[in-house]
Amino acid sequence: MDSPRSARSPLDEAALQDAAGPSWRVRLHTEAGSTNALAAAAPEDHLVVVADHQQAGRGRLDREWVTPPGAALTFSAVVDPGLEIERWPLLPLVTGYAVARAIGGFATLKWPNDVLVDGLKVCGILIEGVAAHSSLAVLGIGINVDQTQAELPVPTATSLELAGHPIDRTRLFGDVLGSLQASLGHLVRHPDLFANQYRDRSATLGRDVRVELAGDRSVEGRAVDIDAVGRLVLESADGTLTLSAGDVVHLRLPE
């Protein structure tokens, strides 16, 4: 007998375009390696490349990210964020914030851009520049929508279905793009207000954390702030540290 997951509905390009609205141009691939690579190969502002089944997705540090057909929402949006170059490090944060906002009030953020539900990762994000177009960025988004527990790659992940928040992938696609467009505009116009909005969604601030750094190094401390360009401020045994990159592991809740 077929499992319930065998009946997952494929995405439809016309329906995705309707959900996205006229300001975005949607291109759907039934199968694709990396949507970021496809988007960067022929970039246009407000182009969105979607893969119904992404077979060679990438996360930070070139980690592989693969999902079963029809179980996830994987796409890459090309944007000119309209930011000064020194504010580009905020792009991962605003993208994560936009996804969390679209998913619902129950979604939180682990610095810089992992979206969590019930403390488990439901969305990963990879931001890349476009070498031939210095003003354009590719915002790669992968949301676990319908995976079963057995289909998840690690025990620290979940899907919206498993968390009790089922949603149609096409509807979610439109919600995320609408939230992304609004959040990018808000960041450009009111960067300080955006920082406060991000802090309000943060599951990292106030936590004891370990931050894994390049070169097999790590540091532990209390996450106390996110600064104006998106860096994590950590109070450690060695004093106050300001980190621009790293993998955060949440440790104990504050006493």
N, C-alpha and C positions, 0 to 999 in steps of 0.2 A: 504494500500500500504506500502511496506517495505521502511524504510528510507535508504538514501545512506549509512549510517554507518552500516547497517545490512549486507552489502556485504564485510566487512573487511576480507582480506585474512589471513588465518592462516600462521604462520611461518613454515618453513621446515628445519629440522636439517641438511640435506646435503647441502642446500643452505647457511645456516648460517656458516657451517664449511668451505665452499669454500670462503665465504666473510672474515672469520677470518684469514685464512691462516694456514700453517702447524705447526706453533709454539704454537697454542692454541688447546685445546681439548674441543669441544663443546658438551654439553648435554642439550637437549631441553625437557621441560615438558609442556604438553598441559595446565595443571593447576597445580599450586603449592601454598603452603602457603607463605613462605619466601624463596627467592633464597639464601639469606645469610645463613639461617639455613641449607639448603641443601648442600651448598658449604662447610660449616664448618664441616658438619657431616663426610665427606670423602674427606678431602682437598688434592689436588695435585697442585704443582706449574703449572701455566698456564691452569688450569681447568676453564671453564666458564659454569655456570649453567644459563640457560635461561628459563623464564616462559612466554608462550604465554598469559596466564592470571594469574597474581599474585593476590591471594585472601587475603593474610595477610601480606602484605609488612609493613616494619617498617621504620620510620625515627628517627631523634634524639629524645631522651627522650622517646623512645618506642611509638611515635605517629604512628597511623595507616595510611597506604598509600595503597589505593585500587583503581584499575582502571577498566574500562569496558573491556571485552574481545576484543583483537585485536587492542586496541587504543593506547597502550603504548609499549615502549621497556624496559623490566625489566630483568636485569641479574646481576650476581655476578661473578667477576673474582678473582681467587686466585693467588696471586703473592708472590714471595720472592723479596721484593723491593731492596735488596742489600744496605740498609741504616744503619748507626749507629743508635742505639736505640734512641739517643737524637734527631735525625732528623725524627723520625716517625710521629710527629705532622704535618709534611709537606704533608703526604699522602692525606688527604682530599683536600688540595689545589691543588696538582698536578693532582688528579683525576678530580676535577672540571675544571681545566684548560684544560685538555685533551678533555673533553666533549665539552667545549666551542669552542675549536680549531676545532674539528671535525664538529660541527654544522655550523660554519661560522664566518666571521668577525663581524657580527651583534650581536653575543652573548657576554655577559659580565658576571662578577662574583660579587656576593655579598658575602663578607667574612663570613665563610671561603670557602664554596664550593657550594652555590646555583648558578645555571646557569640561567641567565635572558635573555629574549628577550623583547625588548620594555619596560624594567623595571618590567616585570612580570616573575614569576618563571616557568621555563619549565623543570627543572631537579633537582631532589634531590639525595643526595649521603649519604651513611652510611658506614663507615669504621669500621671493627671489626678485632681484633686479633684472632688467633686460639690457644686455650689454650694448646693443645697437641703439637703444632709445633710453637715454639716461633719466628721462622724466617718468618712465613707466615702471610699474611694479606688477608682479604676478602674485596674486593671493590664492594659495592653494588650500582648499578646505576639504576635509574628509570627516563625515559625521556617521557614526554607527547608529543606524535607524532600526534595523529589524533582525540583527544577529541573535542567535541562540547562545546560551552559555558555551556550548561546545565549539561554536564558530569564532569565539573571541580569542585573540592571540595570547593574552596575558590575563592573570586574575585581577589586575588593577583596572581593567576595562569593563565597560558595560555598553548596552544599547538603549535607545529610548524605549523600545518595546519591553525589554527586560525590566527597566526602571518604572514601568507602569505609565508611560507617556507615549503611546503609539501615535504616529502621525504619518500621513501620506507624504511620500518623498517630493512630489511636485509642489504640494502646498508649502512644505518646509523650504524648498528651493526659493520660492517667491518671497517667503517671510525673511529668509536670510539676506537675499539681495536688497530688499527694501530696508532692512535694518543696517546693512553695510553702507548703503548710500547715505542714509541719514547720519550714521555715526561718523563717517569720513567728513561730511560737511560740518558736523558739530565740532569735530577735532580742529578743523581749519579755522573756524570762526571763534571757538571758545576753548582753547587748549587747556586752560586751567580747570574749567568746569568738567572737561572730559576726564582729567586725572582724578577728580573726586568721584565721578561715576564709576570709573574702573575700581577705585579703592573700595567702594561700596559693594562691588561684586566679588571682591578678592577673598578666596579661601586661604590665602598664604599669609596675609598680614596678621600679626599677632601670634603667629605660630612659631614654634621651634622647628627649624628646618635644617636639612643638609643640602648643600648646593654642590653638585658634582661638576667640576671644571675640566677644561682641557688638560691633557697631560696626566691623566689619572690622579688629579688632585681633587680635594674636596674641602669644604669649610662648613662648620656648624655654627648656628646662632639663632637669634630671634629676629624674624622679619618685621621691621618696624615702619617701613614706608616704601612708596614708589615715587621716584623723583620726577621732575618735569619732563625728562626725556625717556621715561619708562624704565629706568634702572632700579634694581632692588637694593634697598638699604638694609643692611644686616648689622645687628649688634652682636659681636662675637667676643670670645675671650681675649682676642688681640685688638679689640677696639671696633670702631665703626667702619664697615666695608661697604663700598658701592659697587655692585656687580652689573655688568651690561649683558652677560650671557651665562648660561649654566642650566643644568637640569636640577630642578627642585624636588626633594623628597620631604613630604610632610612628616614630622616626628610627633612630639607630644602636643596636645592641646594646651593652651595657657592655663595656669592654675588660677 
